Amino acid sequence: MSTWPVQDAKARFSEFLQACLTSGPQLVTKRGQDAAVLVPINQWRQLQAHKPPSLKEVLLDPSARGDFLTVPRGQAQSRPPEVF
């Protein structure tokens, strides 16, 4: 994976994009720190297809809905109220 400072990626974007398409993911750094990665669209789609669903997606999924189960109450005697 090649590394590009953000200034070079901006100034030479066509070359940056072509490197991504021919050589694979390209890393962008900002002030010497890793900031982003440009990946080809096919690789991005593969990554998205294999990611687990988010909690929001699970909760909103209609197939996850069901009857709410209630636990029957026990037959134990209740405690008398405490007097202070």
C-alpha positions in Angstrom: 0.0 0.0 0.0 1.4 3.3 -1.0 1.4 6.3 1.3 0.4 9.8 0.1 0.6 13.0 2.1 -2.7 14.8 1.8 -1.2 17.7 -0.1 0.1 15.3 -2.8 -3.2 13.4 -2.9 -5.0 16.7 -3.5 -2.6 18.1 -6.0 -2.2 14.9 -8.0 -5.7 13.4 -7.5 -5.9 11.8 -11.0 -2.6 10.0 -10.4 -3.7 9.1 -6.9 -6.9 7.6 -8.2 -5.2 5.7 -11.0 -2.7 4.2 -8.4 -5.7 3.0 -6.4 -7.3 1.4 -9.4 -4.1 -0.3 -10.6 -2.2 -1.1 -7.4 -4.9 -1.3 -4.8 -5.6 0.7 -1.6 -3.7 4.0 -1.1 -3.1 5.4 2.4 -3.4 9.2 3.0 -1.5 10.8 5.8 -2.2 14.2 7.4 0.7 15.8 9.4 2.5 12.4 9.4 -0.5 10.5 10.9 -2.6 7.9 9.0 -5.8 9.7 8.1 -7.7 7.7 5.3 -7.5 5.0 2.8 -8.7 5.1 -0.8 -9.9 1.6 -2.0 -11.3 0.4 -5.3 -15.1 0.2 -5.4 -15.1 -3.6 -5.8 -13.0 -4.1 -2.7 -15.3 -1.6 -0.8 -18.4 -3.5 -1.9 -16.8 -6.8 -0.6 -16.0 -5.2 2.7 -19.6 -3.9 3.0 -21.1 -7.2 2.1 -19.3 -9.1 4.9 -19.8 -6.6 7.7 -22.1 -7.7 10.6 -25.3 -5.7 10.9 -25.4 -2.8 13.3 -27.5 -2.9 16.5 -29.9 -0.4 14.8 -30.3 -2.7 11.8 -30.9 -5.7 14.1 -33.5 -3.9 16.1 -35.4 -2.5 13.1 -35.4 -5.8 11.2 -39.0 -7.1 10.9 -37.9 -10.7 11.1 -36.5 -10.0 14.6 -39.9 -9.1 15.9 -41.8 -11.6 18.0 -44.1 -11.9 20.9 -42.9 -10.5 24.1 -42.4 -13.3 26.6 -43.5 -12.7 30.1 -42.4 -14.8 33.0 -45.1 -16.1 35.2 -45.0 -14.8 38.8 -44.1 -17.2 41.5 -46.5 -18.3 44.2 -44.3 -17.2 47.1 -45.8 -15.2 49.9 -45.1 -11.5 49.9 -43.2 -9.9 52.8 -45.1 -7.8 55.3 -44.3 -4.1 55.1 -41.4 -2.8 57.3 -42.3 -0.4 60.0 -39.8 2.3 60.9 
